[in-house]
């Protein structure tokens, strides 16, 4: 096939993602449903703050077709009052994780945290994956904990601290957002490797909306193939985010489903294989249609 001018080839993703001795096959789009055990998350804050509500929400997302769940006890929303301390974050996450682990022994469970003590406790409770939205920047012991416990690790790009990483405070990119983001993700990979994390355990995430204004998020989404070319599976988290609201004119985050599906389908076509979403069922159905088309494009 002769590529069209300017077109970049679609890359095959690595075949799997290693997490705690198991391998999650990436021969189809993988969906992680979001379980926010927080009072203040930007789109669903407070709705699943009680452990029972969070567990039931997780169970519902699995019924809708999620391959895994990403459980978080600290919001990165810029308006959130103060960072959550280790004890409080453990109190939020661990009971929910323990019940989900017991009820769904085979399901991949990820914990969204930047704190090594929370990560260690979660891995002790049976979590498979640590989703670090700081890309190992904020806690020097995080990489060691993940390496020692052979966790799957999501290295997400961001800048700043938990309280300002989802704002535009650090969204200045003299050399262009894609080049700088890729360079910073490469530093996260170096830190993971230095601690002994295996390449097969690493997933990269460009951090949509994290130190990225709408134009930055679009530029990054248009360059997923460049991130995929680094050789690690790519995750994206576009669900309900502000750039979707700006582009589609939908002010209420929970009503931004269609825009999220549009962005996820484009990311799939560009090489992303793992999708972190609030709305599992509709996303699953959309990707079920987009995926065979993408596969035909990879094969030709
Ligand atoms: N986005 C959020 C949180 N964690 N993790 C990854 N890997 N990628 C993302 O894009 C990502 C993430 C923010 O979304 P949400 O959890 O819905 O909101 P909040 O931080 O307010 O809890």
Boltz pocket constraint, residues with backbone or C-beta under 6 A from the ligand:
constraints:
  - pocket:
      binder: B
      contacts: [[A, 34], [A, 36], [A, 38], [A, 40], [A, 41], [A, 42], [A, 43], [A, 72], [A, 74], [A, 75], [A, 76], [A, 77], [A, 112], [A, 131], [A, 133], [A, 154], [A, 156], [A, 205], [A, 207], [A, 208], [A, 235], [A, 236], [A, 237], [A, 238], [A, 239], [A, 276]]
      max_distance: 6.0
